[in-house]
Amino acid sequence: MRKITPANGSDPDVPLSMGIEHDDVVYVSGQAAFDPDTGEVVGDTVAEETTQTLENVESVLESAGASLDDVVKTQVFLTDVDDFDEMNGAYREMFNEPYPARSAFEIGDLAADIRVEIEAIAVLD
């Protein structure tokens, strides 16, 4: 098992790893729309938050030698299900077909006044 920390990020101040690689599978912890340099939330819209969130997922994956094309499953957490279509539009722009399997949930509040959180599982070739 190997801990994955993105080159442009730092370890969070909570007991988790940004990613874990085990047996050619990369598990990416829930990511949000935080700017890796400033720690501030990026974006005024759900689409912008989704794009930044997936860029953060991609950063963890790249540190493991993977990319978004290697993602087989994601879980998306939204504070409001009414934001699903807007999230979906940005999500579609970041992934290529065949799209990963996905679950999406409305969960109410997320940390730090964010509206989108995404975790991912990728398989290394």
RODREN-350653 format. One record per atom (N, C-alpha, C, O): residue in three letters; z, y, x. Coordinates in steps of 0.001 Angstrom, whole numbers, padded with zeros to 6 digits, always signed. Layout:
// RODREN-350653
ALAZYX;...
***
This chain:
// RODREN-350653
MET+000000-001166+000859;MET+000000+000000+000000;MET+000000+001236+000910;MET+000711+001288+001914;ARG-000819+002229+000530;ARG-000959+003440+001340;ARG-000828+004669+000450;ARG-001467+004762-000598;LYS+000001+005603+000877;LYS+000166+006879+000175;LYS-001037+007769+000458;LYS-001504+007844+001595;ILE-001540+008446-000576;ILE-002678+009350-000437;ILE-002208+010772-000721;ILE-001640+011050-001777;THR-002449+011666+000231;THR-002161+013090+000056;THR-003451+013843+000337;THR-004038+013664+001403;PRO-003912+014685-000591;PRO-005168+015400-000357;PRO-005042+016380+000805;PRO-003980+016958+001037;ALA-006137+016555+001526;ALA-006154+017444+002684;ALA-005839+018884+002287;ALA-005235+019623+003065;ASN-006245+019286+001083;ASN-006046+020673+000666;ASN-004797+020844-000195;ASN-004633+021876-000846;GLY-003928+019857-000206;GLY-002744+019947-001040;GLY-001502+019585-000270;GLY-001533+019316+000930;SER-000423+019588-000990;SER+000837+019203-000375;SER+001552+018248-001320;SER+001196+018121-002491;ASP+002546+017596-000794;ASP+003317+016708-001640;ASP+004114+017526-002651;ASP+004677+018564-002303;PRO+004164+017069-003888;PRO+004943+017786-004890;PRO+006434+017637-004603;PRO+006859+016730-003888;ASP+007202+018529-005166;ASP+008647+018511-004975;ASP+009326+017638-006031;ASP+010392+017977-006547;VAL+008692+016516-006338;VAL+009217+015532-007286;VAL+008962+014148-006696;VAL+008106+014011-005821;PRO+009679+013117-007147;PRO+009536+011795-006530;PRO+008300+011037-006996;PRO+008394+010119-007811;LEU+007132+011432-006471;LEU+005885+010724-006749;LEU+004908+010968-005624;LEU+005064+011907-004843;SER+003914+010132-005544;SER+002810+010317-004604;SER+001623+010857-005379;SER+001427+010505-006542;MET+000830+011709-004743;MET-000373+012232-005394;MET-001342+011092-005688;MET-002066+011107-006684;GLY-001336+010106-004800;GLY-002164+008925-004996;GLY-001615+007763-004196;GLY-000898+007943-003212;ILE-001965+006577-004636;ILE-001602+005344-003941;ILE-002846+004464-003884;ILE-003531+004273-004888;GLU-003130+003928-002686;GLU-004202+002934-002552;GLU-003552+001573-002370;GLU-002665+001405-001534;HIS-003994+000610-003153;HIS-003485-000750-003046;HIS-004618-001715-003379;HIS-005215-001627-004452;ASP-004914-002627-002472;ASP-005968-003624-002682;ASP-007283-003016-003163;ASP-007863-003484-004143;ASP-007751-001985-002484;ASP-009033-001322-002786;ASP-009056-000626-004143;ASP-010131-000360-004681;VAL-007891-000331-004700;VAL-007790+000453-005927;VAL-006976+001703-005614;VAL-005936+001629-004961;VAL-007459+002854-006084;VAL-006767+004117-005882;VAL-006232+004585-007224;VAL-006977+004723-008194;TYR-004944+004824-007264;TYR-004261+005315-008457;TYR-003902+006775-008208;TYR-003131+007083-007299;VAL-004457+007668-009011;VAL-004209+009101-008851;VAL-003214+009547-009909;VAL-003441+009378-011107;SER-002108+010118-009448;SER-001104+010649-010368;SER-001703+011769-011212;SER-002720+012361-010850;GLY-001070+012045-012320;GLY-001532+013111-013205;GLY-001730+014411-012449;GLY-000819+014896-011778;GLN-002913+014964-012559;GLN-003256+016226-011917;GLN-003414+017305-012983;GLN-003710+017020-014143;ALA-003210+018535-012565;ALA-003334+019678-013471;ALA-004150+020757-012774;ALA-004603+020571-011644;ALA-004331+021867-013439;ALA-005214+022931-012972;ALA-004525+023879-011993;ALA-004654+025097-012117;PHE-003801+023335-011030;PHE-003146+024167-010027;PHE-004081+024414-008854;PHE-004708+023485-008344;ASP-004172+025666-008428;ASP-004917+026004-007228;ASP-004148+025418-006044;ASP-002968+025722-005874;PRO-004792+024585-005223;PRO-004074+023943-004128;PRO-003557+024928-003075;PRO-002623+024610-002340;ASP-004154+026115-002997;ASP-003720+027104-002007;ASP-002569+027970-002500;ASP-001667+028306-001732;THR-002598+028330-003778;THR-001595+029269-004303;THR-000550+028609-005197;THR+000539+029150-005387;GLY-000883+027433-005750;GLY+000025+026789-006689;GLY-000024+027380-008085;GLY+000710+026941-008971;GLU-000871+028360-008289;GLU-001011+029014-009594;GLU-001970+028228-010483;GLU-002881+027565-009988;VAL-001760+028304-011800;VAL-002663+027668-012755;VAL-003991+028404-012741;VAL-004029+029633-012790;VAL-005087+027644-012673;VAL-006437+028199-012642;VAL-007047+028108-014032;VAL-006979+027062-014678;GLY-007644+029205-014494;GLY-008415+029174-015726;GLY-007686+029745-016920;GLY-006473+029613-017083;ASP-008491+030389-017746;ASP-007996+030944-019005;ASP-008400+030083-020186;ASP-007909+030278-021298;THR-009300+029122-019948;THR-009776+028267-021033;THR-009469+026809-020703;THR-009203+026466-019551;VAL-009507+025974-021707;VAL-009299+024540-021512;VAL-010415+023973-020631;VAL-010164+023094-019807;ALA-011631+024464-020795;ALA-012743+023998-019962;ALA-012485+024307-018490;ALA-012697+023448-017634;GLU-012030+025518-018187;GLU-011738+025885-016799;GLU-010577+025054-016249;GLU-010614+024618-015098;GLU-009551+024836-017069;GLU-008428+023999-016642;GLU-008898+022568-016372;GLU-008481+021947-015394;THR-009755+022055-017232;THR-010251+020688-017059;THR-011048+020564-015768;THR-010880+019598-015025;THR-011910+021532-015499;THR-012706+021507-014275;THR-011816+021525-013046;THR-012010+020719-012136;GLN-010830+022439-012999;GLN-009931+022502-011846;GLN-009105+021226-011718;GLN-008874+020734-010614;THR-008666+020700-012850;THR-007889+019462-012839;THR-008697+018325-012233;THR-008186+017569-011406;LEU-009954+018202-012639;LEU-010800+017135-012095;LEU-011172+017401-010632;LEU-011374+016453-009874;GLU-011264+018643-010232;GLU-011465+018944-008808;GLU-010247+018493-007998;GLU-010389+018031-006866;ASN-009053+018625-008577;ASN-007846+018154-007900;ASN-007804+016629-007843;ASN-007379+016054-006842;VAL-008244+015978-008919;VAL-008370+014513-008899;VAL-009342+014117-007792;VAL-009065+013213-007004;GLU-010469+014796-007742;GLU-011494+014503-006742;GLU-010953+014671-005323;GLU-011294+013891-004434;SER-010120+015672-005107;SER-009539+015914-003791;SER-008660+014741-003346;SER-008712+014328-002187;VAL-007856+014208-004263;VAL-007038+013041-003941;VAL-007943+011850-003631;VAL-007721+011131-002657;LEU-008958+011647-004460;LEU-009886+010534-004254;LEU-010584+010633-002898;LEU-010697+009636-002184;GLU-011049+011821-002543;GLU-011752+011999-001270;GLU-010851+011661-000092;GLU-011321+011128+000913;SER-009555+011965-000204;SER-008616+011627+000862;SER-008451+010119+001014;SER-007995+009641+002053;ALA-008819+009378-000016;ALA-008762+007911+000022;ALA-010118+007302+000337;ALA-010248+006079+000393;GLY-011141+008147+000545;GLY-012482+007638+000816;GLY-013249+007288-000441;GLY-014185+006490-000399;ALA-012861+007879-001561;ALA-013508+007614-002856;ALA-014052+008921-003430;ALA-013894+009991-002844;SER-014692+008806-004582;SER-015214+009976-005286;SER-015054+009762-006788;SER-014595+008709-007231;LEU-015433+010762-007553;LEU-015388+010619-009011;LEU-016295+009493-009485;LEU-016051+008906-010539;ASP-017331+009186-008725;ASP-018229+008087-009103;ASP-017544+006725-009016;ASP-018032+005751-009589;ASP-016425+006647-008310;ASP-015687+005391-008174;ASP-014617+005211-009258;ASP-013968+004167-009326;VAL-014440+006215-010088;VAL-013399+006162-011124;VAL-013822+005203-012234;VAL-014926+005298-012771;VAL-012929+004288-012563;VAL-013196+003319-013628;VAL-012397+003611-014896;VAL-012751+003132-015974;LYS-011317+004397-014776;LYS-010462+004678-015939;LYS-009743+005995-015733;LYS-009261+006291-014640;THR-009677+006791-016805;THR-008868+008006-016788;THR-007987+008037-018025;THR-008252+007381-019033;GLN-006947+008815-017905;GLN-006120+009162-019055;GLN-006028+010672-019080;GLN-005721+011310-018073;VAL-006300+011236-020248;VAL-006284+012677-020429;VAL-005149+013022-021389;VAL-005013+012423-022456;PHE-004348+013991-020992;PHE-003243+014454-021818;PHE-003496+015908-022183;PHE-003695+016754-021312;LEU-003487+016186-023474;LEU-003732+017531-023992;LEU-002517+018017-024771;LEU-001824+017237-025424;THR-002276+019318-024688;THR-001186+019866-025495;THR-001606+020074-026938;THR-000762+020202-027825;ASP-002921+020109-027174;ASP-003420+020336-028536;ASP-004733+019571-028711;ASP-005704+019831-028001;VAL-004760+018640-029646;VAL-005958+017834-029881;VAL-007158+018691-030290;VAL-008300+018251-030156;ASP-006920+019887-030778;ASP-008025+020785-031122;ASP-008816+021214-029887;ASP-009927+021729-030015;ASP-008257+021008-028691;ASP-008945+021338-027440;ASP-009815+020193-026923;ASP-010425+020304-025860;PHE-009870+019096-027676;PHE-010594+017903-027223;PHE-012059+018196-026916;PHE-012552+017809-025856;ASP-012760+018870-027820;ASP-014195+019116-027601;ASP-014446+019979-026366;ASP-015378+019724-025604;GLU-013616+020997-026173;GLU-013788+021864-025007;GLU-013500+021095-023709;GLU-014232+021232-022729;MET-012447+020298-023707;MET-012144+019457-022546;MET-013294+018498-022288;MET-013718+018315-021147;ASN-013797+017883-023363;ASN-014861+016896-023244;ASN-016122+017486-022614;ASN-016790+016818-021825;GLY-016449+018720-022953;GLY-017622+019370-022376;GLY-017500+019527-020867;GLY-018444+019239-020132;ALA-016338+019982-020405;ALA-016119+020148-018966;ALA-016044+018793-018274;ALA-016561+018627-017170;TYR-015411+017840-018911;TYR-015281+016477-018381;TYR-016675+015876-018156;TYR-016933+015263-017120;ARG-017558+016054-019125;ARG-018929+015524-019039;ARG-019678+016111-017844;ARG-020512+015435-017242;GLU-019384+017370-017499;GLU-020053+018020-016369;GLU-019597+017469-015018;GLU-020322+017575-014029;MET-018405+016885-014973;MET-017846+016417-013707;MET-018168+014953-013405;MET-018194+014557-012240;PHE-018412+014157-014428;PHE-018661+012726-014245;PHE-020117+012396-014512;PHE-020786+013055-015308;ASN-020598+011356-013828;ASN-021932+010818-014076;ASN-021813+009554-014921;ASN-020759+008920-014964;GLU-022893+009199-015582;GLU-022923+007932-016323;GLU-023051+006775-015340;GLU-023707+006943-014312;PRO-022482+005654-015590;PRO-021664+005367-016757;PRO-020298+006040-016606;PRO-019659+005953-015557;TYR-019866+006710-017675;TYR-018588+007405-017646;TYR-017451+006397-017544;TYR-017567+005268-018020;PRO-016350+006811-016920;PRO-015198+005903-016848;PRO-014651+005589-018241;PRO-014819+006372-019177;ALA-014004+004452-018364;ALA-013231+004191-019576;ALA-012173+005290-019650;ALA-011741+005810-018621;ARG-011754+005645-020875;ARG-010837+006782-020991;ARG-009968+006653-022218;ARG-010386+006142-023258;SER-008750+007127-022070;SER-007853+007350-023201;SER-007529+008837-023205;SER-007466+009468-022150;ALA-007325+009388-024382;ALA-006928+010796-024489;ALA-005803+010897-025505;ALA-005834+010265-026561;PHE-004808+011707-025160;PHE-003624+011822-025997;PHE-003245+013284-026193;PHE-003393+014099-025282;GLU-002760+013609-027370;GLU-002076+014874-027586;GLU-000598+014585-027371;GLU-000022+013722-028032;ILE+000004+015308-026448;ILE+001398+014996-026138;ILE+002346+016162-026356;ILE+003542+016035-026093;GLY+001846+017285-026825;GLY+002736+018436-026991;GLY+002789+019225-025704;GLY+001749+019592-025157;ASP+003975+019491-025215;ASP+004146+020336-024032;ASP+003878+019577-022741;ASP+004221+018403-022595;LEU+003253+020291-021810;LEU+003113+019819-020435;LEU+003840+020817-019539;LEU+004178+021916-019980;ALA+004075+020450-018318;ALA+004795+021310-017379;ALA+004009+022582-017056;ALA+002779+022598-017096;ALA+004736+023628-016740;ALA+004171+024860-016168;ALA+003095+025521-017024;ALA+002176+026143-016491;ASP+003200+025394-018325;ASP+002278+026087-019226;ASP+000815+025693-019007;ASP-000078+026536-019085;ILE+000579+024418-018735;ILE-000781+023905-018630;ILE-001152+023206-019937;ILE-000282+022806-020711;ARG-002440+023069-020166;ARG-002911+022443-021411;ARG-003578+021102-021195;ARG-003826+020369-022153;VAL-003876+020767-019930;VAL-004603+019534-019604;VAL-003962+018874-018385;VAL-003630+019542-017407;GLU-003794+017560-018458;GLU-003399+016765-017299;GLU-004248+015505-017319;GLU-004479+014921-018378;ILE-004715+015084-016139;ILE-005582+013913-016069;ILE-005136+013035-014901;ILE-004903+013514-013791;GLU-005025+011732-015183;GLU-004790+010761-014111;GLU-005998+009834-014062;GLU-006758+009729-015024;ALA-006161+009159-012914;ALA-007368+008354-012733;ALA-007080+007100-011913;ALA-006135+007045-011126;ILE-007922+006104-012125;ILE-007927+004878-011327;ILE-009352+004692-010817;ILE-010310+004728-011590;ALA-009481+004492-009498;ALA-010790+004302-008878;ALA-010780+003017-008065;ALA-009737+002582-007577;VAL-011950+002421-007929;VAL-012099+001210-007143;VAL-012980+001524-005939;VAL-014082+002054-006080;LEU-012474+001188-004750;LEU-013239+001392-003530;LEU-014226+000260-003326;LEU-013927-000893-003636;ASP-015408+000584-002804;ASP-016411-000455-002516;ASP-016137-001130-001207;ASP-016880-002027-000808;
***
